[in-house]
């Protein structure tokens, strides 16, 4: 009976089973690539946003907040720019509620765009996690069919003849599970981390909204002071 190491089983497998195994191995590689890339991306994005929120914590106006950040790149500067743009375009209008509503609409668009961006790659994990076991099962079924064909041709049920083919087939299912289980775990992990990051984004949106409200109140206070004079 020949040695049944994973490599030997792979090399002895039918071309269809080999293709299934290679595809599953590639899917597993993609899973770990997404893990590394998304971990770095989310860690950097969360760190930058926390730092930006800390920098503007003492700011009294949108202009002060922009100066404190010193950059126009990032999600928080996008909120500040949207608020300033709306305040500038609505100059002379008497309805603060309308200005705040339009700014909130702009903030919502920014949040949705950021949510789409930060979730890139998670669909791959979901697909791998849900389909890999079935792809592996297909490889197993195909391999076992070939084993039965081999049994009928050899006219024997000797274990030494049957076992290698069945082992090769079952290896496909094993590789499918190896690809699927980490993908599901990593997907669930990133779902939690992404939710935490989007909560930070909501905080940034709220901070920009409060600064806009202060600017509007301050501008009305200045108008009333000049009118009183």
C-alpha positions as a Python dict, from the first residue, in 0.01 Angstrom:
ca = {
    (1, 'X'): (0, 0, 0),
    (2, 'X'): (151, 332, -108),
    (3, 'X'): (219, 617, 131),
    (4, 'X'): (-84, 845, 183),
    (5, 'X'): (69, 1181, 264),
    (6, 'X'): (-134, 1490, 160),
    (7, 'X'): (113, 1572, -117),
    (8, 'X'): (108, 1219, -258),
    (9, 'X'): (-272, 1216, -245),
    (10, 'X'): (-285, 1548, -428),
    (11, 'X'): (-45, 1432, -700),
    (12, 'X'): (-241, 1108, -743),
    (13, 'X'): (-580, 1278, -760),
    (14, 'X'): (-795, 1313, -1070),
    (15, 'X'): (-752, 1638, -1265),
    (16, 'X'): (-1096, 1764, -1153),
    (17, 'X'): (-1017, 1694, -787),
    (18, 'X'): (-679, 1863, -831),
    (19, 'X'): (-850, 2171, -975),
    (20, 'X'): (-1088, 2178, -677),
    (21, 'X'): (-797, 2152, -431),
    (22, 'X'): (-598, 2425, -605),
    (23, 'X'): (-903, 2653, -612),
    (24, 'X'): (-965, 2597, -241),
    (25, 'X'): (-598, 2659, -160),
    (26, 'X'): (-618, 2986, -355),
    (27, 'X'): (-936, 3080, -165),
    (28, 'X'): (-757, 3013, 163),
    (29, 'X'): (-467, 3234, 51),
    (30, 'X'): (-715, 3512, -32),
    (31, 'X'): (-867, 3480, 316),
    (32, 'X'): (-534, 3536, 488),
    (33, 'X'): (-447, 3818, 248),
    (34, 'X'): (-774, 3995, 333),
    (35, 'X'): (-706, 3938, 704),
    (36, 'X'): (-367, 4110, 687),
    (37, 'X'): (-482, 4393, 457),
    (38, 'X'): (-804, 4471, 647),
    (39, 'X'): (-633, 4449, 987),
    (40, 'X'): (-380, 4711, 881),
    (41, 'X'): (-646, 4927, 711),
    (42, 'X'): (-888, 4926, 1006),
    (43, 'X'): (-612, 4977, 1262),
    (44, 'X'): (-468, 5277, 1076),
    (45, 'X'): (-812, 5428, 1001),
    (46, 'X'): (-932, 5392, 1362),
    (47, 'X'): (-608, 5534, 1501),
    (48, 'X'): (-618, 5836, 1271),
    (49, 'X'): (-982, 5908, 1345),
    (50, 'X'): (-933, 5885, 1722),
    (51, 'X'): (-634, 6117, 1695),
    (52, 'X'): (-833, 6363, 1482),
    (53, 'X'): (-1125, 6364, 1727),
    (54, 'X'): (-882, 6434, 2010),
    (55, 'X'): (-728, 6726, 1819),
    (56, 'X'): (-1062, 6903, 1767),
    (57, 'X'): (-1200, 6833, 2115),
    (58, 'X'): (-1123, 7191, 2224),
    (59, 'X'): (-1211, 7359, 1894),
    (60, 'X'): (-1484, 7623, 1917),
    (61, 'X'): (-1557, 7656, 1545),
    (62, 'X'): (-1527, 7469, 1218),
    (63, 'X'): (-1236, 7691, 1114),
    (64, 'X'): (-1051, 7619, 1440),
    (65, 'X'): (-1111, 7248, 1392),
    (66, 'X'): (-968, 7257, 1041),
    (67, 'X'): (-662, 7444, 1164),
    (68, 'X'): (-617, 7195, 1449),
    (69, 'X'): (-623, 6902, 1206),
    (70, 'X'): (-386, 7064, 959),
    (71, 'X'): (-492, 6828, 678),
    (72, 'X'): (-776, 6791, 432),
    (73, 'X'): (-740, 6413, 403),
    (74, 'X'): (-950, 6175, 609),
    (75, 'X'): (-1308, 6123, 713),
    (76, 'X'): (-1324, 6400, 978),
    (77, 'X'): (-1186, 6671, 745),
    (78, 'X'): (-1453, 6558, 496),
    (79, 'X'): (-1725, 6625, 753),
    (80, 'X'): (-1578, 6965, 839),
    (81, 'X'): (-1547, 7060, 472),
    (82, 'X'): (-1907, 6956, 406),
    (83, 'X'): (-2028, 7163, 702),
    (84, 'X'): (-1831, 7470, 594),
    (85, 'X'): (-1949, 7432, 236),
    (86, 'X'): (-2313, 7417, 344),
    (87, 'X'): (-2271, 7716, 577),
    (88, 'X'): (-2112, 7916, 295),
    (89, 'X'): (-2373, 7819, 35),
    (90, 'X'): (-2655, 7897, 280),
    (91, 'X'): (-2520, 8236, 383),
    (92, 'X'): (-2802, 8486, 413),
    (93, 'X'): (-3071, 8226, 473),
    (94, 'X'): (-3263, 8265, 796),
    (95, 'X'): (-3343, 7898, 868),
    (96, 'X'): (-3073, 7733, 1077),
    (97, 'X'): (-3280, 7414, 1082),
    (98, 'X'): (-3260, 7395, 704),
    (99, 'X'): (-2883, 7443, 707),
    (100, 'X'): (-2840, 7171, 969),
    (101, 'X'): (-3070, 6936, 778),
    (102, 'X'): (-2877, 6981, 454),
    (103, 'X'): (-2547, 6936, 637),
    (104, 'X'): (-2680, 6619, 800),
    (105, 'X'): (-2775, 6489, 455),
    (106, 'X'): (-2420, 6551, 334),
    (107, 'X'): (-2284, 6377, 644),
    (108, 'X'): (-2505, 6074, 574),
    (109, 'X'): (-2365, 6046, 222),
    (110, 'X'): (-2010, 6060, 358),
    (111, 'X'): (-2090, 5792, 618),
    (112, 'X'): (-2242, 5562, 355),
    (113, 'X'): (-1943, 5606, 125),
    (114, 'X'): (-1704, 5531, 411),
    (115, 'X'): (-1906, 5223, 512),
    (116, 'X'): (-1887, 5090, 155),
    (117, 'X'): (-1514, 5158, 139),
    (118, 'X'): (-1431, 4997, 472),
    (119, 'X'): (-1633, 4684, 389),
    (120, 'X'): (-1442, 4613, 69),
    (121, 'X'): (-1306, 4259, 90),
    (122, 'X'): (-1561, 4131, 338),
    (123, 'X'): (-1780, 3999, 58),
    (124, 'X'): (-1490, 3777, -46),
    (125, 'X'): (-1472, 3631, 305),
    (126, 'X'): (-1846, 3567, 312),
    (127, 'X'): (-1834, 3393, -27),
    (128, 'X'): (-1538, 3175, 68),
    (129, 'X'): (-1691, 3084, 403),
    (130, 'X'): (-2024, 2983, 252),
    (131, 'X'): (-1912, 2805, -66),
    (132, 'X'): (-1581, 2634, 19),
    (133, 'X'): (-1736, 2336, 204),
    (134, 'X'): (-1964, 2266, -93),
    (135, 'X'): (-1681, 2299, -343),
    (136, 'X'): (-1478, 2057, -131),
    (137, 'X'): (-1777, 1822, -116),
    (138, 'X'): (-1802, 1831, -494),
    (139, 'X'): (-1437, 1727, -515),
    (140, 'X'): (-1502, 1445, -270),
    (141, 'X'): (-1806, 1316, -461),
    (142, 'X'): (-1614, 1329, -787),
    (143, 'X'): (-1317, 1148, -634),
    (144, 'X'): (-1533, 874, -480),
    (145, 'X'): (-1707, 823, -815),
    (146, 'X'): (-1367, 768, -973),
    (147, 'X'): (-1277, 528, -691),
    (148, 'X'): (-1589, 321, -760),
    (149, 'X'): (-1506, 318, -1130),
    (150, 'X'): (-1156, 197, -1038),
    (151, 'X'): (-1304, -76, -818),
    (152, 'X'): (-1526, -199, -1101),
    (153, 'X'): (-1232, -208, -1341),
    (154, 'X'): (-998, -388, -1100),
    (155, 'X'): (-1268, -637, -999),
    (156, 'X'): (-1156, -620, -635),
    (157, 'X'): (-1263, -455, -309),
    (158, 'X'): (-919, -492, -153),
    (159, 'X'): (-860, -203, 92),
    (160, 'X'): (-516, -141, -57),
    (161, 'X'): (-684, -65, -388),
    (162, 'X'): (-987, 127, -256),
    (163, 'X'): (-834, 336, 24),
    (164, 'X'): (-602, 566, -178),
    (165, 'X'): (-882, 689, -406),
    (166, 'X'): (-1122, 753, -118),
    (167, 'X'): (-848, 928, 82),
    (168, 'X'): (-773, 1156, -214),
    (169, 'X'): (-1141, 1240, -240),
    (170, 'X'): (-1179, 1316, 130),
    (171, 'X'): (-876, 1545, 116),
    (172, 'X'): (-1084, 1783, -98),
    (173, 'X'): (-1344, 1815, 178),
    (174, 'X'): (-1070, 1869, 437),
    (175, 'X'): (-918, 2150, 230),
    (176, 'X'): (-1266, 2300, 185),
    (177, 'X'): (-1314, 2312, 561),
    (178, 'X'): (-964, 2455, 610),
    (179, 'X'): (-1059, 2735, 369),
    (180, 'X'): (-1410, 2794, 507),
    (181, 'X'): (-1364, 2790, 885),
    (182, 'X'): (-1102, 3071, 905),
    (183, 'X'): (-1301, 3275, 651),
    (184, 'X'): (-1615, 3261, 867),
    (185, 'X'): (-1422, 3345, 1186),
    (186, 'X'): (-1236, 3633, 1020),
    (187, 'X'): (-1558, 3766, 864),
    (188, 'X'): (-1731, 3774, 1204),
    (189, 'X'): (-1426, 3943, 1358),
    (190, 'X'): (-1420, 4216, 1094),
    (191, 'X'): (-1795, 4265, 1127),
    (192, 'X'): (-1739, 4361, 1491),
    (193, 'X'): (-1433, 4575, 1419),
    (194, 'X'): (-1607, 4751, 1130),
    (195, 'X'): (-1907, 4826, 1350),
    (196, 'X'): (-1677, 4985, 1610),
    (197, 'X'): (-1506, 5193, 1341),
    (198, 'X'): (-1837, 5315, 1200),
    (199, 'X'): (-1939, 5420, 1551),
    (200, 'X'): (-1625, 5638, 1552),
    (201, 'X'): (-1733, 5778, 1215),
    (202, 'X'): (-2072, 5864, 1366),
    (203, 'X'): (-1893, 6043, 1651),
    (204, 'X'): (-1697, 6243, 1394),
    (205, 'X'): (-2021, 6334, 1215),
    (206, 'X'): (-2173, 6448, 1544),
    (207, 'X'): (-1865, 6655, 1628),
    (208, 'X'): (-1884, 6836, 1293),
    (209, 'X'): (-2257, 6894, 1342),
    (210, 'X'): (-2202, 7049, 1685),
    (211, 'X'): (-1932, 7280, 1551),
    (212, 'X'): (-2164, 7390, 1270),
    (213, 'X'): (-2439, 7460, 1522),
    (214, 'X'): (-2201, 7671, 1733),
    (215, 'X'): (-2093, 7869, 1427),
    (216, 'X'): (-2455, 7938, 1335),
    (217, 'X'): (-2544, 8045, 1689),
    (218, 'X'): (-2235, 8264, 1703),
    (219, 'X'): (-2318, 8432, 1372),
    (220, 'X'): (-2670, 8510, 1493),
    (221, 'X'): (-2529, 8643, 1819),
    (222, 'X'): (-2303, 8878, 1624),
    (223, 'X'): (-2596, 9001, 1415),
    (224, 'X'): (-2805, 9069, 1725),
    (225, 'X'): (-2515, 9254, 1890),
    (226, 'X'): (-2471, 9480, 1588),
    (227, 'X'): (-2847, 9541, 1572),
    (228, 'X'): (-2852, 9640, 1939),
    (229, 'X'): (-2572, 9889, 1880),
}
